[in-house]
Amino acid sequence: MELNNINKWECALELDMERNPINGSSSILQKAIQNGADLRIHTVFQHNEHVDTSSNNDEPVLESAEFRTTYCIDNQWVAGIMTQRQPTSLPGAEFRQRPSMSFFMYNEDGIQCIARPYLAEESPKDLNPPDSPKQIRPEMKKMHHIDEWDSGTNAPSNNFIYDFNFFRYFVRDDWKEILSHDENGNILSGSSDNLGDAIAQGMEVKAGLRNLCNDLSINKSETLEHETFIQMNSCYYYTKQHIFIAGSHPLVRVAPNIPMKYRSNNWDFGWLQLRNDGKVGRRIVDPYTLKFTDSLSSHAIRWFVR
């Protein structure tokens, strides 16, 4: 069925099952993400190869997932993270697993990762998530484990490759950069008034923050340059002081690397409060304890609207 794709989603990169590029290119994907583009990834799997290996249901299942936090690492590598997903029990509608966040992260080469902070105590009625180490079955032939971290804690994670039929990286590349400033708020291009004008017209706001995750790197002297992109929620503009303030959607922070992977103590999640003078308030959750910590940092920021 032909649909009117009015939101202009385009496939920037497609990988086959062996993760070889067969359409588009990584450079097209990287350029779009650096422009602030939104990211969705479309895959296909067989139900009894991915969800329930004991089932006789060999039905192909189409999956499309939203990656609200995106990263560009060292101007040469892209990764995206699902930030709002709870574990599902397909094909049912009910939630049957222990409450947690499914922070799936996909790299541009198809390497996948999952970090799972649990949000409630385990109950006897809870099912294990299908990606849990307790659920891994040798007959899941298309699952290739790389490594796993922190099993038995409140925040297990692992890195892996699942052989989906293909990986299609769709981008919506219609954001416009209207302000760029350094970590001290010195304007490099654009104007703060542009942001005020944009929200007065009902426009959405997105930000790209430079080196937001440096403090998560194990070796601080070798931290890669990186930019983290996240959409804003509530926005405020002080018209006389020319101060723009915006609260972010929830995001996941991960130490920059190529490829991006989870490991012990290299990730967390939370919310940001951004200002156009470079100041960024951080309300960060420790995934192992679920304790909140508030802090302040300064970052170069690029602001986008649509």
GUMIBA-611210 format. One record per atom (N, C-alpha, C): residue in one letter; y, x, z. Coordinates in pm, whole numbers, plus 32768, in hexadecimal, padded with zeros to 4 digits. Layout:
! residues N
AYXZ ...
! end
This chain:
! residues 306
M7F8880548000 M800080008000 M807D80588000 E80D6803E7FA5 E815280897F9E E81B7804F8002 L81EC80A48058 L824F807980BA L82D480BC809B N833E807980C2 N83C380B180AF N83E081118123 N83D38192810A N83E381F78173 N847882128187 I84BC81B081C5 I854D81BA81D1 I857782288231 N851D82538289 N853F82BC82E8 N8527834882B1 K84FA83508234 K84F383CF81EB K84938434822B W841F84048257 W83B984618288 W837784A58211 E837185298215 E8337857681A8 E82D385DB81DF C826985F38194 C8204865481BD C823586E0819A A8256872E8201 A828987B681EB A8218881A81DB L81A487FB8218 L813388588215 L80B2880A8227 E804E882C81D7 E7FC887F281E8 E7F62886381EC L7F07885B824F L7E9988B9825C L7E16886F8245 D7DB488B3820C D7D30887781FD D7CE0888B827E M7C608864827C M7C0F886B82F5 M7C0288FA832A E7C05895B82D0 E7BFF89E882F9 E7C898A1F831A R7CED89C7831A R7D7789E7833D R7DBA8A4282D6 N7D8E8A35825A N7DD18A7A81EC N7E3F8A2181B3 P7EB58A578195 P7F1F8A058159 P7EF689D380CF I7F05895180B9 I7EE589178036 I7F5A88C97FFC N7FC388B8804B N80398872801A N80B0889A8071 G812688A48033 G819A88CE807E G818C895E80AB S81D389838115 S81CB8A0C8147 S82018A1381D5 S81DA8A7C821B S820D8A9082A4 S82A38AA882A3 S82D68AE68239 S83678B008233 S83B68A7E8226 I837F8A1D81DB I83C2899A81D1 I83C389568258 L8351895D829F L834989218324 L83AA89658384 Q83AE89E88382 Q84068A3283DC Q84988A1083C3 K84BE8A0A8346 K854989EB8325 K856F89608358 A851488FF8347 A853088778374 A85408872840C I84E688B28455 I84EE88B184E7 I856E88F58516 Q8596896184D5 Q861389A484F8 Q868C894C84DA N867C88EC847F N86E6888B8463 N86E5881884C7 G8689881D8529 G868187B3858C G862187438567 A85D3875484FD A857E86E884CB A851A86B78534 D84FD86358530 D849285FC8581 D840C86208543 L83A386218595 L831F864D8567 L82B585E7858D R826485C0852C R81EB85728543 R817A85B884F7 I810285B68530 I809085F684EF I8023858E84DB H7FF48584845F H7F8D85238438 H7F09856D8424 T7EA085398464 T7E1A85728456 T7DB685018442 V7D3A8526841F V7CCC84C68412 V7C5285038456 F7C0A84AF84A2 F7B8D84DD84E0 F7B27846C84D9 Q7AAA848E84F2 Q7A3D842D84F6 Q7A23840A8588 H7A1B838885A8 H7A14835C8633 H79A583A38680 N792B83A78649 N78BB83E08695 N78B48479868C E791784B6864E E792285478651 E7991857686AF H79E8851986D7 H7A5E85428723 H7A7184F487A5 V7A5B847287A2 V7A74841E8817 V79F7840D886B D798983E2882D D790C83C68875 D789883F88821 T7866846E8842 T77FC84AA87F1 T777584658802 S7769840B8864 S76EC83C08875 S76ED833E8826 S775C831F87E5 S776A82A2879C S772E82AB8710 N7707823886DA N76DA8230864F N774D821185F0 N77C382018626 N783781DD85D6 N787082588590 D78598260850C D788A82D284BF D790A82AF8473 E7952824D84A5 E79CB821D8463 E7A3982878460 P7A78829D83EC P7AED82F683E9 P7B6282B68433 V7BA983068480 V7C1B82D684CE V7C97832584A4 L7D0082DD847D L7D7F831D845D L7DCF832D84DE E7E0983A184F2 E7E5D83B88567 E7EE483F0853B S7F4E83BB8576 S7FD483F28562 S8014840085EA A80458475860A A807A84908690 A810784C78686 E815784A386E9 E81E384CD86F1 E81EF8547874C F823985AB871E F824D8626876A F82E18631878D R830585FC8803 R839185ED8829 R83D58671884B T838986D18880 T83C187568898 T839087B2882A T83ED87F487E6 T83C68853877D T840288DC879B Y83BD89428769 Y83E689CC877F Y83EC8A1786FB C844E8A6E86EE C844E8AD38685 C84538B5A86CB I83EB8BAA86B7 I83DB8C2986FC I83FE8C9C869E D845D8CEE86CA D84818D688682 D84A48D4C85EF N84DB8CD685D6 N85038CAD854F N84908CB284EA Q84128CA9851C Q83A38CB684BE Q83298C6384E2 W832F8C14854C W82B68BCB8576 W82DD8B4785B6 V82918ADD8596 V82AF8A5785C7 V823A8A218618 A825C89DD8683 A81F9899286D2 A823C89138705 G81EC88AC871C G821F882E8751 G81C787FD87C2 I820387B0881E I81BA87808894 I81CC86EA88A2 M815D86A288B8 M8163861588DE M8190860F8970 T81F985C3898B T823285C38A12 T822085408A5D Q81EE84D78A1B Q81EB84548A5B Q816284118A54 R80F984618A3F R807584288A28 R802084278AA8 Q7FE683B58AC6 Q7F7F83A78B2D Q7EF783AC8AE9 P7E8D83D98B2E P7E0883DB8AF0 P7DDB834E8ACD T7D9C83418A59 T7D7082BF8A27 T7CD982B38A2B S7CA982378A24 S7C19821B8A21 S7BFB81CC89A2 L7BFB82128932 L7BE681CF88B1 L7B59819888A6 P7B4881258862 P7BAF80D4881F P7BE680648876 G7BD2806B88F9 G7C0380018951 G7C9980098965 A7CCF7FA189A4 A7D5E7F9B89BE A7D807FC58A4D E7D1E7FBE8AA6 E7D3B7FD68B33 E7D3F806C8B52 F7D88808E8BBD F7D8881168BF1 F7D1481218C54 R7CB9817F8C3C R7C43818A8C91 R7C3382168CCC Q7C93826C8CB4 Q7C8982F68CE3 Q7CF183128D4F R7CD9837A8D9A R7D3583A18E04 R7DC183B68DCB P7E28837D8E08 P7EAF838C8DD2 P7ED8841F8DC6 S7F0584438D51 S7F2F84CC8D37 S7F8584CC8CBB M7FC2853C8C9D M8008854F8C1F M7FB185A28BC2 S7FAF857B8B43 S7F6585C68ADE S7FC886168A8C F7FE9868D8ABA F804B86E18A75 F800687328A07 F7FDD86EB899E F7FA18731892C F800C878188E3 M7FEA87FB88BE M804488528873 M7FFC888087F4 Y803D886E8781 Y800588998701 Y805D890786C7 N801C8972869A N806189DD8654 N806089C285BE E80B58A098578 E80BF89F584E7 E80408A20849E D7FE98A7084DE D7F6C8A9A849E D7EF68A4484CA G7F1089D78512 G7EA5897D853B G7E65899E85C0 I7E8B8A0B8601 I7E598A268689 I7E9289BD86E7 Q7E3B89828739 Q7E6189158791 Q7E4E893D8823 C7E9888FC887A C7E95891B8908 C7EAC88998955 I7E7D889589D1 I7E9588218A25 I7EAE88508AB4 A7F1A881F8AEF A7F3488308B7E A7F3687A58BBB R7EF387978C2E R7EE287118C67 R7F08870F8CFB P7F8786F88D1B P7FAA86E48DA8 P7F7F86598DD6 Y7F2F86548E3E Y7F0485D48E75 Y7F7385998ECA L7F8385158EC1 L7FF184D08F04 L7FC4847E8F7C A7F4184748F90 A7F0C84259000 A7E86845F902B E7E5D843C90A4 E7DDC846A90D6 E7D6B842F9082 E7CFD8479907A E7C8A844B902D E7C4883D59073 S7C1F83749023 S7BDB82FE9056 S7B4D82FA901E P7AEC82C59069 P7A6282BE9035 P7A5682708FB4 K7AB582148F9A K7AAC81C48F20 K7AE5820B8EA5 D7B28827C8EBB D7B6882C28E4B D7B0183068DF3 L7B1482FA8D70 L7AC683478D11 L7B0983CE8CFD N7AB984338CD9 N7AF384B48CB7 N7B3384AC8C2D P7BA984E78C1B P7BE384EC8B95 P7B8485318B35 P7B83850A8AB5 P7B2585458A55 P7B3785DA8A43 D7BAE860F8A63 D7BC4869F8A56 D7BA586EA8AD7 S7B7A86A38B3F S7B5A86E38BBE S7AE287408BAF P7ADF87B38BF6 P7A6988098BF1 P79E987C08C16 K79F587588C6B K797F870B8C92 K794886B88C1F Q799A86A28BB9 Q7974864B8B4B Q794986998ACF I795A871C8AD0 I793A876A8A58 I78A3876B8A42 R787A874489CA R77EC873E89A9 R77CF87A08938 P775A87E0893D P773B884188D3 P77328800884A E7717877B8845 E770D873987C3 E7795871C8784 M7801873C87CB M7886872E878F M789E87A98738 K786187A786C1 K785A881D866C K78E2884B8638 K794087EE8630 K79C2881285F6 K7A258846865E M79FB884D86DB M7A5288808746 M7A338913875F H7A9989678756 H7A8989F6876A H7AE78A2287DA H7AB08A42884C H7B028A6688C0 H7B318AF788B5 I7BAE8B0C88D8 I7BE78B9288DC I7BE58BC7896B D7C268B8089C6 D7C218BA38A54 D7C528B2C8AA5 E7C3A8B318B27 E7C6B8AC78B7F E7CA08B058BFF W7CFB8ABB8C3F W7D438AEF8CB3 W7D4B8A858D21 D7D418AB58D9B D7D5F8A648E12 D7D0789E98E23 S7C8989F38DF7 S7C2C89858E11 S7C1E89728EA8 G7C1988F68ED2 G7C0E88D98F60 G7C9388CB8FA6 T7D0188E88F5F T7D8688D58F99 T7DBF884F8F69 N7E3988338F90 N7E7B87B98F63 N7EB187C58ED5 A7EA8883D8E9A A7EE688538E17 A7E8D88A98DBD P7E1588798D9A P7DC088C78D40 P7DFB88CA8CB3 S7DDA89338C6B S7E05893E8BE0 S7D9C89898B91 N7D9A89758B10 N7D4389C48ABA N7D7A89C88A2D N7D4E8A2D89E4 N7D778A44895A N7CFB8A3E8903 F7D078A00888E F7C9089E3883F F7CB789C887AE I7C5189B7875D I7C63898786D4 I7C00891686BE Y7C3388A38697 Y7BDA8837866B Y7BEA882985D5 D7B7988238590 D7B7B881E84FD D7B95879084CC F7C13876684D4 F7C3786E88495 F7C2486F483FD N7C15868183BB N7C0386848329 N7C7786CA82E4 F7CEE86B8831C F7D6686FC82EB F7DD186F18356 F7E3B873E8345 F7EB18738839C F7F2A87258341 R7F7286B88352 R7FEA86A18304 R8063869D8361 Y80BC86FC834F Y8133870A83A3 Y81A786C1835F F81C7864B8392 F823385FB835B F82B4861483A8 V8322861F835F V83A48633839F V840685C8836F R845E85A483C8 R84D1855083A5 R854C85A883B6 D857B85DC8347 D85E286458348 D866986098322 D86A085B5837C D87208576835E D8785858683CF W877185E88426 W87D48606848D W884086608451 K88BA86518483 K892A86A28455 K896386F284C9 E8968877584BA E89A287CA8523 E8A3A87BD8520 I8A76879A8594 I8B0787878597 I8B4D87DF85FF L8AFE88278650 L8B3B888386B1 L8AD688EE86D5 S8B06896A86DA S8AB689DA8709 S8B0D8A308763 H8AD88A5387D9 H8B248AA98834 H8AC68B0A887A D8AFF8B7588B1 D8AAD8BD688F8 D8A958BA88987 E8A548BFD89D7 E8A2E8BD58A5F E8AA68BC08ABB N8B1B8BEE8A91 N8B958BDA8AE1 N8BEC8B698AAB G8BBB8B248A47 G8C068AB58A0F G8C688ADB89A2 N8C6C8B5C897C N8CC58B868910 N8C928B4E888C I8CE88B048847 I8CBF8ABD87CF I8CAA8B1E875B L8C368B12871C L8C148B6386A6 L8C2E8B158626 S8C198A92862C S8C378A3C85B9 S8C4189AC85EA G8C8A895A85A0 G8C9788CE85C3 G8CFD88B68630 S8CF48840866F S8D56881686D2 S8D1587B98737 S8D4087C487B6 S8D0D8769881D S8D3786D98801 D8DAC86C887C5 D8DD9864187A4 D8D7885FC8744 N8D33864B86F2 N8CD186118696 N8C6485C786E2 L8C3C85FD8754 L8BD485BC87A4 L8C08853987DE G8C84853A880E G8CBF84BF8840 G8CC8845587D4 D8CF4847D875D D8CFD841F86ED D8C7383E886C9 A8C0D843F86D0 A8B85841586A9 A8B4E83AA8705 I8B5A83BE878A I8B22835987E4 I8B7482D987E1 A8BF582E487BE A8C48826C87B2 A8C1E8218873A Q8BD4825686DD Q8BA1820E8668 Q8B0E81E98678 G8AD981F986F2 G8A4F81D1870C G89E7823386DC M8A0E82AF86C1 M89B18311868A M895B835086F7 E88E5837E86CF E888A83C68728 E88B584588731 V888B8499879E V88AF852587B5 V8831857587D4 K882A85EC879C K87BB864887B5 K87F486D287CC A87AC87268817 A87DE87AC8834 A87718814881E G879D888A87F2 G874788FF87E8 G877A89688848 L872A898A88AD L875489E78916 L87148A7088FF R87668AD68907 R87388B5F88F0 R86FE8B998971 N86828BCA8967 N86408C1789D3 N86378BCA8A56 L86118B4B8A4C L86038AF68AC2 L858F8B218B1C C85298B628AE3 C84AC8B7A8B2C C84978C0D8B50 N85008C5C8B4F N84F18CEB8B6E N84B28D038BF6 D84D28CAE8C57 D84A08CC48CDF D840A8CAB8CEC L83CC8C728C84 L833C8C588C89 L82EA8CCA8C4E S832B8D298C0E S82E48D988BD0 S82B28DF98C3B I82398E298C29 I81FF8E878C88 I82478F0D8C82 N825D8F3E8C08 N82A48FBC8BF4 N83318F9C8BC6 K838F8F9A8C23 K84188F718C03 K845A8FCC8B9C S8431904B8B97 S847090AA8B3A S844590938AAA E83D990478A95 E83A790318A0E E83AD8F9E89E6 T84058F528A26 T84108EC48A08 T84458EAE897B L84028E588930 L842C8E3C88A7 L84A48DDD88A6 E84FE8DF48849 E856A8D958832 E852D8D108809 H85668CA3883C H852E8C218819 H85988BB48829 E85808B4587E5 E85D98AD287EF E85838A57880A T85AC8A09886D T856589918896 T85B889178870 F857A88B7882C F85C2884187FC F859287C58847 I85F387778877 I85D286FD88C0 I8642869788AC Q861D861988A1 Q868085AF888D Q86C1858A8911 M873C85598908 M87878531897E M8777849B8997 N878E84768A14 N878A83E98A3C N881A83BA8A52 S884783B18ACE S88D183888AE9 S893283FB8ACD C89A283DA8A8E C8A08843E8A6B C8A9184108A9E Y8AE484718AC4 Y8B6984548AFB Y8BCD84B88AC1 Y8C4484868AA1 Y8CAD84DF8A6F Y8D2F84C58AB9 Y8D5F852B8B01 Y8DDF85238B47 Y8E4D85448AE3 T8E9984DE8ABC T8EF184E98A48 T8F6985448A5E K8F9585558ADC K900785AD8AF6 K8FD9863D8B0E Q8F69864C8B54 Q8F3786D38B71 Q8EE0870A8B00 H8EBA86B38AA3 H8E6386D98A33 H8DDD87128A65 I8DA886D18ACB I8D2686F78B02 I8CBE86928AD4 F8C5486C58A95 F8BE686708A69 F8B6D868D8AC1 I8B2F86238AF3 I8ABC862F8B4D I8A4E85D58B18 A89D286078B17 A896385B88AE4 A88E585D38B34 G889C85688B51 G881B85748B95 G87AB85708B2F S874A85C78B3E S86E085D48ADA S866E85728AF3 H8621855A8A8B H859D851F8A9B H854685838AE8 P84D785568B22 P847E85B68B65 P844B861E8B01 L843E86998B2F L840F87048AD7 L83AC875D8B20 V836187A98AD1 V830188098B07 V833288948AE1 R833B88EB8B45 R836389768B2E R82E689CD8B2E V82E08A288ACC V826F8A858AC1 V82A58B0F8A9F A826D8B758ADB A82978BFE8ABC A82888C188A27 P82EE8C5089E7 P82E78C658956 P82808CCF8930 N82338CAF88CA N81CE8D0C8898 N81A98CE2880B I81658D3887C2 I81318D18873E I809D8D3C873B P80438CD78731 P80608C488736 P80808C1C87C5 M80B58BA487D3 M80D28B6C8856 M804E8B418897 K803C8B688916 K7FC48B428960 K7FE78B2989F2 Y7F958AD68A32 Y7FA18AC58AC3 Y7F4E8B2E8B0A R7F7C8B548B80 R7F308BA88BDB R7F688B8F8C68 S7F318BD18CCB S7F5D8BBA8D55 S7FF28BD88D65 N80388B788D9E N80C48B8A8DC7 N81238BAB8D55 N81008B898CD8 N815E8BA38C6A N81988B238C31 W818B8AB48C7A W81C18A358C49 W81E989DC8CBF D824389818CA3 D826789198D02 D82A588A68CB2 F82DA88448CF6 F831A87D58CAF F838A879B8D04 G83E2874E8CC4 G845087168D0F G84BC86DC8CB5 W853686DD8CE9 W85A986A18CA6 W861F87018CAD L867A86F38C4E L86F087498C48 L876F86F58C46 Q87DA872F8C7B Q886186F88C6F Q88B687638C2D L88E487498BB3 L892987AD8B62 L89BF87928B5E R8A0D87FF8B59 R8A9D87F48B43 R8AC6884F8AD1 N8B37882E8A95 N8B65887D8A24 N8BAD88FE8A4E D8BA789218ACF D8BD689A58AFB D8B608A048B10 G8AE989D98AE6 G8A728A2D8AF0 G8A218A198B6E K8A5789D28BCF K8A0E89BC8C4C K89A089558C38 V892C89738C70 V88B9891A8C64 V887C89068CEF G8880888C8D1E G883B886A8D9A G87A9884E8D7C R875188858DCF R86C288778DB7 R868088358E2F R863B87C98E18 R85E7878A8E7F R8558879C8E50 I851487FF8E88 I8493882C8E56 I842488088EB9 V83B487DC8E83 V833F87B88ED3 V82DA882A8ECE D82AE88588F43 D823F88B78F4A D81BF88678F30 P817888818EC2 P8104882D8EA1 P809188398F04 Y808E88A68F51 Y802088BA8FB0 Y8034886B9031 T80B388549056 T80D0880F90D4 T811C878C90C0 L815387779048 L81AA87069027 L822A87069079 K8250877A90AE K82CF878590F5 K834087A19093 F83B4876590AE F842987749058 F848187E6908A T84BA8831902B T851B8899904A T859488898FEE D860A88889028 D8685887F8FDA D86C589098FD1 S86F7892A8F5A S873989AB8F47 S87A0899D8ED7 L87ED8A088EC4 L88558A0A8E5E L88488A8A8E0E S88558A7E8D8A S88518AF38D33 S88B78ADF8CC4 S88CA8B458C73 S892A8B3D8C04 S88E58B658B82 H89028B1A8B19 H88BE8B328A9A H891B8B158A24 A89078B6089BA A89448B3B893B A89008ABA890C I89518A5E88D8 I891C89DB88B0 I895389B68828 R88FC897E87D5 R8926893D8759 R891188A7876A W8976885A8746 W897487C98758 W8968878586D0 F890F872086C9 F88F686D7864D F890B86418665 V893285FA85FE V893F85688607 V890685288589 R88E784A68595 R88C38456851F R88DD83C2853D 
! end
